Amino acid sequence: MKNRLYTLITLLVCTVCFSGCEKIQQQLNRRPTIVLTKTEQAISADAGTFAFKLFQQVALEENGSFFISPLSASLALSMTANGTAGSTATQMKEVLGFEGYTYEEMNGFFEKMSRELPNADKKTKLAIANSLWVREGFPVHDSYKNLLSTYYNAQAKELDFDSNQAVKTINNWCSSKTNGLIKEIIDEIEASMLAYLINALYFKGTWTYAFDAAHSYDDTFYPDFEQERTVNYMTQTETFPYTETEFSRIASFPYGNQAYSMVIILPKEGVTAKQVMYQEMTPAIWQAVIKDLESNNRELEVSMPKFKTEFEKDLIPTLRAMGMTLPFIEGAADFSNLSPVTGLFIGLVKQKTYIEVNEKGTQAAAVTAVGIRKTSLDPDAPIPFTINKSFVYLIVEKSTGAILFMGRQ
């Protein structure tokens, strides 16, 4: 009798402890609200506008699947813009969406986001890293180096660019900051290249509602731009934020404490992903969609393809098409706030990305490098949400609306 009583008491204590620990863990990982000032809210909205413009321009240039990071591009190019002056500075800020703000406001926004975003969810890992690599002997203003250190936590590192180890050193930094997902951003350093400004992002999120691998199955996927193929689908029935527009059905699949989520925009029957991108992917419609997702939840029968995408893009033609031309023109670009050396211009804007989506969650990374060169139904029934054709997806942070990644699959 005593043994039985002891066993019951032990089980009760363990249950209470487990329940208490679980509640403590939930409290420790409550979703924080990143509070932005009115100016920061406006900058965030304009950064979102740049994200959509960049995404649509890349879509014009690419026929198949692609995956980009607007946030990585914004960080690398904003660091670079701080080194410009005159018309070059004006044009860079206009294309990035920051023409109405001072550098201090723009830099302060990125400093805050870089500090707060990684702490939004303890179960989701987001790492943001910036760096400046300088050819040995190339003079860079102390004021510029101090600015990058203060606002972007980027330290200037001088390297012998002619050494065999220089390329390896820079690539090793990128690999270490992306958990090995982006192993190489440059394959050589040309004699005219004087500096690199690099941003690296790494994201790893576990689904709030995990998919059971035992229920995954193979079936056909129908892309808009290539032959149909067999893929492995994950499946579950669960309640998710959900809304519809004229051309698409949209669901949000959260990670961790739901600070971050993957929003999937699935074209309706007879509609292509391209139509959705150009008819509906505008900042105004996106804000309405986000608002609807916050207030509407539906039970969905989800079938989501597992996928992995690696993508590489020279962004100079893309940025030129968006109106950023002066920084790339030798003799016209003004980088006098970066260095006393004249004749500098941007000779490289390259982004490499990686994403893998499976039953556990999502792992994604991006590296953006800017090179400075000198010349010369039933309302209560679950709604089927079968993602078996080309779709658009975004990884976003809830409280700020920050768009980390965007892709078309």
Buried (B, 14 or more C-beta within 10 A) or exposed (E): EEEEEEEEEEEEEEEEEEEEEEEEEEEEBEBEEBEBEEBBBBBBBBBBBBBBBBBBBBBEEBEEBBBBBBBBBBBBBBBBBBBBBEEBBBBBBBBBBBBEBEBEBBBBBBBBBBEBBBEBBEBBBBBBBBBBBBBEEBEBBEEBBEBBBEBBBBEBEBBEBEEEEBBEEBBEBBBEBBBEBBEBBBEEBEEBBBBBBBBBBBBBBBBBEEBEEEEBEEEEBEBBEEEEEEBBBBBBBBEBBBBBBEBBBBBBBBBBBBBBBBBBBBBEEEBBBBBBBEBBBBBEBBEBBBEBBEEBEBBBBBBBBBBEBBBBBEBBEBBBBBEBBBBBEBEEBBBBBBBEBEEBBBBBBBBBBBBBBBBBBBBBBBBBBBBBBBEEEEEEEBBEBBBBBBBBBBBBBBBBBBBBBBBBB
